[in-house]
Amino acid sequence: MATAAAVMTKEPATTPDFTAIKTRQQGAWSSGDYAVVGTTLQIVGEELCEALDLRSGQSVLDVAAGNGNASLAAARRWCDVTASDYVPSLLERARERAQAEHLTINFREADAEALPFADASFDVVMSTFGVMFTPDQDRAASELVRVCKRGGKIGMANWTPESFIGQLFKTIGKHVPPPAGVKSPALWGTRARLTEMFEPHATSIKTAQRNFVFRYRSPAHWLEIFRNYYGPLLKAFAALQPAGQTALESDIMALMRQFNRSGDQSLVLPSEYLEVVIARH
């Protein structure tokens, strides 16, 4: 009886409340202004569109599009693009960028785990550093597959566990533990996890290791920008007392010293990501 009672009391702690977690995540990504960081990642969207070998006239869905890097890249290639995200303010920033470049993109507020599109609606479904942060990974993966046409492609750019960003989230987790039972977002940057989620629906899964290089005035400049504008880090610091904030800052600065290759006062910091192209059967 004691053993059974112990199991019962532990059960809620290991069964994630995805709805509550998603609400907190949405609040985190809505805080600050991710677009300040997101716009620096534009090259990743361009490279992913090339890896997908996009063709004019293809219907393309960008999931968890943020401020629109991959969406803009696809629109520049004359695709019929829909950008979706569950943070309206980020879609507005993407809309401003599209208007400035006179690009036509359809914007839709949407949850990556419950996409409001019919089955087989798009030739290409893609996401850059977006869908990997969904709390229910299997559900999000199934949605990408569902809305992609047979013979279509699913493309992603996902930070790897070994990358600077992967290690950053591990570092944050030491100071502000993540919700129990939720898989690490960095698993999307591993071949093994992608195989688990997508192999039953794929004729091929091609991956390539790439690096995005953060270039800032200094490590302190990077931390200033991310602490003020990158929702997950902003919320992590806000959750800590002053001593805890100092400890987190110290650990992050140490992590940057490991990765920074500038050789001067600036920051030139590569962060590995996995470029993924899945052919839908």
C-alpha positions in Angstrom: 0.0 0.0 0.0 2.8 2.4 0.9 4.5 1.7 -2.5 1.3 2.2 -4.4 0.6 5.5 -2.5 4.1 6.7 -3.3 3.6 6.0 -7.0 0.3 7.8 -7.0 1.7 10.9 -5.3 4.6 11.0 -7.8 2.4 10.6 -10.9 1.3 14.2 -11.3 4.9 15.4 -11.1 5.9 13.2 -14.0 2.8 13.8 -16.1 3.2 17.2 -17.8 0.3 19.6 -17.9 0.9 20.6 -21.5 -1.8 23.3 -21.5 -0.3 25.0 -18.5 3.2 24.7 -19.8 2.2 26.1 -23.2 0.5 29.1 -21.5 3.8 29.8 -19.6 5.8 29.4 -22.8 3.6 31.7 -24.8 4.0 34.3 -22.0 7.7 33.9 -22.2 7.9 34.2 -26.0 5.6 37.2 -25.8 7.8 39.0 -23.3 10.7 41.1 -24.3 10.9 41.4 -28.1 12.2 38.3 -29.8 12.3 40.1 -33.1 15.4 41.9 -31.9 17.2 38.6 -31.7 15.2 36.9 -34.5 16.2 39.3 -37.3 19.9 38.4 -36.8 19.1 34.8 -37.7 17.9 35.6 -41.2 20.6 33.7 -43.0 19.3 30.4 -41.5 15.9 30.9 -43.2 17.6 31.6 -46.5 19.8 28.5 -46.2 16.9 26.3 -45.2 14.9 27.4 -48.3 17.9 26.5 -50.5 18.2 23.1 -48.8 14.5 22.5 -49.5 15.1 23.5 -53.1 12.0 25.6 -53.1 10.2 26.3 -56.4 8.1 29.3 -57.4 4.4 28.7 -56.9 4.8 26.1 -54.1 2.5 26.4 -51.1 4.7 26.9 -48.0 3.8 26.9 -44.4 6.2 28.4 -41.8 5.3 27.0 -38.4 6.3 29.0 -35.3 7.5 31.6 -37.7 8.5 34.2 -35.2 9.2 37.5 -37.0 9.3 35.7 -40.3 12.8 34.8 -41.3 12.0 31.6 -43.2 8.7 33.1 -44.5 10.4 36.1 -46.0 13.0 33.8 -47.6 10.3 31.6 -49.2 8.4 34.7 -50.4 11.6 36.0 -52.1 11.5 32.7 -54.0 8.0 33.5 -55.3 6.3 30.8 -53.2 2.7 31.0 -51.8 3.6 31.5 -48.2 1.7 31.3 -44.9 3.4 32.3 -41.7 1.9 31.0 -38.4 2.8 31.7 -34.8 1.0 31.8 -31.5 2.5 35.2 -30.6 0.5 37.9 -32.4 3.1 40.6 -31.8 5.8 38.6 -33.6 3.5 38.0 -36.6 3.0 41.8 -36.7 6.7 42.3 -36.9 6.9 39.8 -39.7 4.1 41.6 -41.5 6.0 44.9 -41.2 9.0 43.3 -42.8 7.0 41.8 -45.6 5.4 45.2 -46.3 8.7 46.9 -46.4 10.0 44.5 -49.0 6.6 44.4 -50.9 6.3 40.7 -50.4 3.0 38.8 -50.2 2.6 36.6 -47.2 -0.5 35.3 -45.5 -0.3 35.6 -41.7 -2.2 33.3 -39.3 -2.2 33.1 -35.5 -1.9 29.4 -34.8 -0.6 26.8 -32.2 2.0 24.5 -33.7 0.3 21.6 -31.9 -3.1 22.3 -33.4 -2.6 23.9 -36.8 -5.8 25.3 -38.2 -5.2 23.9 -41.7 -6.7 21.0 -43.6 -4.8 17.7 -44.1 -2.3 17.9 -47.0 -2.6 21.6 -47.5 1.0 22.5 -48.2 3.8 21.4 -50.5 6.4 22.4 -48.0 6.2 22.8 -44.2 9.1 24.4 -42.4 10.3 25.8 -39.1 13.5 27.6 -38.0 14.2 27.3 -34.2 10.4 27.3 -33.6 8.5 24.1 -33.5 11.4 22.5 -31.5 10.2 24.5 -28.4 6.7 22.9 -28.3 6.0 21.1 -25.1 4.3 18.1 -26.7 6.8 17.1 -29.3 5.1 14.1 -30.8 1.9 16.1 -31.3 3.7 18.9 -33.0 5.6 16.5 -35.2 2.3 14.8 -36.2 0.8 18.2 -37.1 3.7 19.0 -39.4 3.2 15.6 -41.1 -0.6 16.0 -41.3 -0.6 19.4 -43.1 2.1 18.4 -45.6 1.1 16.9 -48.9 2.3 13.4 -49.8 5.5 13.8 -51.8 6.0 17.1 -50.1 8.8 18.2 -47.8 9.3 19.2 -44.1 12.3 21.4 -43.4 13.6 22.5 -40.0 16.6 24.2 -38.4 17.0 22.9 -34.8 19.6 23.7 -32.2 21.6 20.6 -31.2 22.2 19.5 -27.6 25.9 20.2 -28.0 25.4 23.7 -29.4 25.9 26.9 -27.6 22.1 27.5 -27.4 21.6 23.8 -26.4 24.1 24.3 -23.6 22.5 27.7 -22.7 19.2 26.0 -22.0 20.9 23.4 -20.0 22.6 26.1 -18.0 19.3 27.9 -17.5 17.7 24.6 -16.3 20.3 24.4 -13.5 19.1 27.7 -12.1 15.4 27.5 -13.1 14.4 23.8 -13.5 12.2 23.1 -16.5 8.7 21.4 -16.0 8.9 17.8 -15.0 8.4 15.3 -17.7 8.9 17.6 -20.6 11.5 16.5 -23.2 14.4 18.9 -24.0 13.8 21.0 -27.1 17.4 20.2 -28.2 16.3 16.6 -28.9 14.9 18.0 -32.1 18.5 18.6 -33.0 19.3 14.9 -32.9 19.0 12.3 -35.6 17.6 9.7 -33.2 14.7 11.8 -32.0 13.8 12.9 -35.6 13.8 9.3 -36.7 11.4 8.4 -33.8 9.0 11.2 -34.8 9.1 11.2 -38.6 10.5 7.9 -40.0 7.0 6.2 -40.3 5.9 9.1 -42.6 9.1 9.7 -44.5 10.8 8.3 -47.6 14.0 10.0 -46.5 15.3 12.1 -43.6 18.4 14.2 -44.6 20.3 16.1 -42.0 23.3 18.3 -42.1 25.2 20.0 -39.3 25.4 23.8 -39.7 26.6 26.7 -37.6 25.0 30.0 -37.0 27.5 32.5 -35.8 26.3 35.1 -33.2 28.2 38.3 -33.8 27.9 41.0 -31.1 30.0 43.9 -29.8 31.0 41.8 -26.8 29.8 38.9 -24.6 28.3 41.6 -22.3 26.4 43.1 -25.3 25.0 39.6 -26.2 23.9 39.1 -22.6 22.3 42.5 -22.5 20.3 41.9 -25.7 19.2 38.4 -24.7 18.4 39.3 -21.1 16.1 42.1 -22.3 14.6 40.7 -25.5 14.8 36.9 -25.5 11.8 35.7 -23.6 13.1 32.5 -22.0 16.2 34.2 -20.7 14.2 37.3 -19.6 11.8 35.1 -17.6 14.6 33.0 -16.1 16.3 36.1 -14.7 13.0 37.4 -13.5 12.3 34.2 -11.6 15.5 34.5 -9.5 16.6 36.5 -6.5 19.6 38.9 -7.0 22.1 36.3 -5.9 20.6 33.8 -8.2 20.7 36.3 -11.1 24.4 36.9 -10.4 25.1 33.2 -10.5 23.2 32.6 -13.7 25.0 35.5 -15.4 28.3 34.2 -14.3 27.6 30.7 -15.7 26.4 32.2 -19.0 29.5 34.4 -19.3 31.6 31.3 -18.7 29.7 29.4 -21.3 30.4 32.2 -23.9 34.1 32.1 -23.1 34.1 28.4 -24.1 32.5 29.1 -27.5 33.7 32.6 -28.4 36.4 32.5 -31.1 36.8 36.3 -31.8 40.2 36.7 -30.3 39.3 40.3 -29.5 36.7 42.2 -27.4 33.9 41.3 -29.7 31.7 38.1 -29.7 32.0 35.7 -32.6 30.3 32.6 -31.4 29.2 29.6 -33.5 26.2 27.7 -32.4 25.6 24.4 -34.1 22.2 23.5 -35.5 20.8 20.6 -37.5 19.4 21.4 -40.9 16.7 18.9 -41.6 14.9 18.0 -44.9 12.3 15.2 -44.7 10.6 13.8 -47.8 7.0 13.0 -47.0 5.8 9.6 -48.4 
